[in-house]
Amino acid sequence: MASFQQKFKFTFRRRISFLFLCFGLIFYSVPPAWGETALKSQTVPFLSCQPSSAQLTRLAQPGTPFVQTGQKFAFIGEEGGSFEAWAYPLKLCREFKFSFFVQEATRPLAGKDLVQSISVAPEAVTLRFAYQSFTVEAIYFSPPHLPAGFILLKVETTVPLKIVCSFIPVLQPMWPAGLGGQYSYWDKNLHAYVISEPTGKNHAFIGSPTASGISYTPAHMLSDSPNEFVIEISPQESGPKAYWPIIITGGKGKREDFASIFQTAPSKIKTYYLETVEYWRSFLKKTLSLTCPEEKLNQAFIWSKLSLAKLLVNNPDLGQGLVAGLGPSGTSGRPGFGWFFSGDAYINSLGLTAAGAFPLVKKALAFTLKWQRADGKMAHELSQAAAYLNWWQDYPYGYIHADTTPYFLVALENYVTQSGDLNFLHQCWPAAVKAFRFCLATDKNKNGLMDNRQAGLGALEYGALTDIQTDIYLAAIWLRALQAMEKMATFMKKENLSQQARSILRQAKETYLRCFWNQEEKFFAYAFNPQGHQVKEISPWNTLGIMWNWGKPEQRTASLKRLLRADMLTDWGIRSLSNQSSLYGPLNYNYGAVWPFLNGWLIMALYRQHLSFQATTLLKSTAALTFEHTLGAITEVYSGTLHIWPQEAVPLQGFSSHALLFPLIQGLLGLQGSALKKKITFHPQLPADWSEIKINNFQVGSASFNLYLQRKRNSLIITLTHSKASGYNLTIAPCFSRGTRIKQITVDNHPITFQIHEENQVIWPEAKIVLTTNSHLIRIDFEPTLEIIPAWPELTLGAKNQGLKIIDLEFQPKKIIIEAQGRPGGKYQLRLINQQKIKSLEGASLKNSSLVISFPPAPDEKFITKLIKIYLK
């Protein structure tokens, strides 16, 4: 008994001594408020850098998200100045906020109440705060290859100013993993809060060499109150000569490595910033660029590329790959869709390949090979925190989708064809064959199509429409994958495999047509059930098959016209389901909301079927989304009834940006190329009011092409220059409105032969040219016709669907018939070129070179359909 008491006393005393020692160290490290000596010499010299041509600026909208990323770090915040910081895969802190104290004031001025403007550039986000006695510009940036983010404060003040920075420490890995035992303390030597946990494997450092810590921090846990530090600036110290830096670094790794990044940062920040500027300028320079008469479209195109490139993540455990999207996590551990979705990577690779971002696409595809299942199925999703838990065994999400595996084959063939990277195909070939075998094994009824019931989810993830045999989305992707496999097997000289894919494709096309075409209602249906009966919902999931030309031309056109009606199409995009369906819900993710992602497939399908007017109208509407929420990004999803996004919508969603990038390059510009066959196609469908357009650095393999177009009243002049493209075959086929008469084509002043094609709204000459010199001058002479110009959309947040819907533009000899829908009492105008060619009108009038279409009033708000007939001279 005595022995036990002695042992207890000794243990108890030792623990009490240890606790007093810990508390003593912590209290010793916490200075009195405003009292610690900060290193004013640790400011950063002024950075003189030319503003980026991609920079976007507008009035700040507190509450609206912003995202600024590197490959290892992300600021995810809102325009009032609050943000969360991630050093992948860890969330370091949340609710980082600025407040300001002037002179001896004891009441803070909240940053969110003073923010005036936001500017986003590829390398940085800048928020500007203003008050009667000071202005502060906060520049947020993260170097591409460093697990750190920096905020540079440019301060102008006429009175002594204290900037208090507060945040909630977190140090948690991304969903669904977790850690315990976190603690934080102020290190007065580093001038930073150190956040860590008992294993010593995860750390964060947040502070400034110019700051003093002012918070009490418990010894064994994180405080419920924010950690705070203060930066004090006198009027004499303020001005444009220097920035006051805030440094945030951390992640999974050795504490001393992150401490070194923090400690050495003040002397390196200028270098880091300039490296970040150069990284993004180099990315833009090395990819396709566009200059057209519509500046908003130019900017939206740039940011569609940047938005996708900013999703490249370098995870310390998993490697380099593309995440799907980024958004605020709040108090949770999910930053939008900030983990790895293979299907999103494959979709986004199509646009990135078209833009010539070959190294990025190669990294993204190679990353997904690591997670292929033994039976060949490609992974659907992978949390960035997978190394903290048993992701593949304990969670059901890894391989839940069916479409991911055939999409892999599509993305791989698409990349190899344009890049010419046969070495990569050889590297991926075993995985491609396994993926192909997996897809074949899911066709249990032997009709040539993959079965959702065997393979997994396709278009929809829940609800009434998932009880199906095969949906049209999965079927269309599988047909395209068969086509891709046939080509890749040919590249690899595997003729038996090529023949097998070709044979199954023939059968699959027949089944596709038989099972999905709704003869009664004239559209491709959503799915068929296990009994072989059609699920006759109209949905935009049929647009992939139309884009890839599955089905007959007249069927594809009829399906598209059905989608262009007001029950499906809103001013901001295509609903996932008709608002007349019994299943419709305007905010239901799968059953009625508007996904910009689906806009992209519809736009591309419209261009492929040469419904150019509606394609360009929707392209412009999609581009306009770049500027209304997170500046420079397109939000994941919108309401199907009101032009607004739901609260949970992810603000930077990769496939939403892809919805602009891909159809703009392959649809509007009509650019495609094969490095393996040494050929490119230029089949643009440009608005007739574009007098000139410059396209630079279209890459096919190691070759690059520049195109400069000038449109005059009776001629189109194309100047083509290229590098490393000698011997390439160019198919040139620019589209004109139907009714235009093509007179001749000359190349370098020599007439050449050409063929004329017509479909739906356009006519185009097709000529083939072998590139023999570094530049060629191509001239097309034509006699113009009446042109109807797609307008830039007038979108109002919160508004209902109210814009004009052009369902059909039917061109007949000497006559154009327009089928349109509009709101009761609505009046709409379409701008015209060559209106002198109009003889008479029915159902519309002319006003100042515009076609005016008016709809009669009615007691309800339902769209009214009317026909307009334009008779030509």
C-alpha angles and dihedrals in degrees: 000000000000090000090055093049092050091049091048093050092048093049093045093049092047092052092046090050091049092050092049089050091051093047091046092054092047095047089046090055095050111082125206114272113291089354110109119100109245124201104248088179088068094077117122120247116249112277114227107202133150111250113253117255085226094060117129123197134183142144111295119255109204109221093031111116128243128189128199118176149176124188093269104027140041138191107207109182149132130256094255086073101258117126147161120230125219128191098184123285093007131075102219101185144340137210094030103177141175125226127175133216119194121207109320096339117143096194115081126229105223116229092225089061094052104041112120111172145005127213123188123196127169091260103038151009117227125198119190120209121191136187134163093270105029148023126206126191114197113200114196119196140153124200113237097243105029128089090228143090129204135203116199114199117207106195133192114178137162094196135041107285132198118197111199116199116197132180143162110243113227116160095182128143120241121279129323098018126079144190133205138204098045119167137175138200139172114257104206093195094055093034088227143110109246114210119190145141137227099270091058092223101107125053147162135194119197124174147073134262085229094053141090124213115238105174135097110232123196117235102233107027144023117277121246087224123073122267109240138194130178134220114200119203129181123206089251092055095047125085141089098298098084146017126226106228130218114194127201121179138151145105139143112330144059118344093222091058093057092041088054092051089051096044097047096039099093092063093043104041094094090053091046091052095048090047089053092050091050093046093058096039089052091050092052092044093051095050134065116291131197133198115184133157092265107077094191090059091049091053094044090052092052092049093047087061093044094047091056095043091051089062092069106114130190105205115193092223104032107031135229121336145129119273119206103238146326133233141143116297096195108192092343131080101243115096095196107283093333096150132080118288111176094199091055090048091052093048093047091047090068092064095037090052090050088051091052097247090142099155091051093049092048091053092047094050095043091052092059093054090071093067102045110133121238091254091054101259115141119229119259100202142358126190116230086231094058092119090063094059146017096275102170097044104035102040127058100213103080100089103011099123128076100197095063095075100052089040088060090060091047094049094045095051091044091053095044093048096054099033097039089221100155091160089064091048089054089051092050098038098098089051091047092052091048090049091050091050091050092053092049091051092059093063096093096161092049096230094131095257131101113251117230090210090062102031103038139244122350128173097350132039103198145005140051097323096059094075092089142115098228131351122214093242094061091040093053093048091048092052089051090047090054089052089048092049092051090054095044092048088053090051088051092045092241098141096171091056091044090052092048092053091047092051095048090047091058091053093043092053091054092049091046092055095043097046103038107034111098102205094185097055097026102235140097108265125229099246148323126244131229090273090057094250119139122250092221101202114132110230138156091246086093091066095085091062090046090049090053092045098247110162130020121314094245091050092051092049093047091051092051093050089054090054091051093066120106095251087065107023123062128185089260100041151303122316116232088230135015115270086229093063118106087229095055120127118167094217096034106120095217102022111053114340121119115248115193083207089070091047087067095057091045092049091049092047091050091052092047090054091044096245086141100163095057092039094055093043091055091042090057091047090053092047090053090061088069091076107041109065122013100013110246096012137084117233122239101241143000135200115270092223107035128038095246137096124244117252093253095051113128107239099209106042117167101212090050090060089044087059087071101033100052101045092041092058101036098028113031094029094030094215121160133150146179119208090189093056094033095232139123133191125212109191106154125180099198128171112261092235093064103105094185141002134183123209116185133186104008099175127211111171107312092334123096130195135203122197127191116188127193119185117200129175095275105012145050115210119196122189110197122192125172146176125221091355102113109144095021117138115232122201107199116193115153116183126234130184113277110265093046112124115220110214107179147331124220129188115202087346094307119115115238134190122257142174127234122227130183132191131161108313102358146061123200139181115224120208131169122218131183110217107233103157134036093259139027133190113216121189127187117191118201145161108240128227135197111307127202111202124217109234130224105254125255101220122180120190112244094016125132124242103284111141127114115274117210105200098172141009106190116189117206129166106291092349141081120196117199122194108199141171127208143161118276108271091012124142120200135181131209118193117234136204120203091015088161086080091069114105099181143335138224121196096009142051138220125247126168096334092316134111108232116207116188129187124206121246118263136183094249136042098246115132115258122220122218140166124233120196122199115193115202129210 
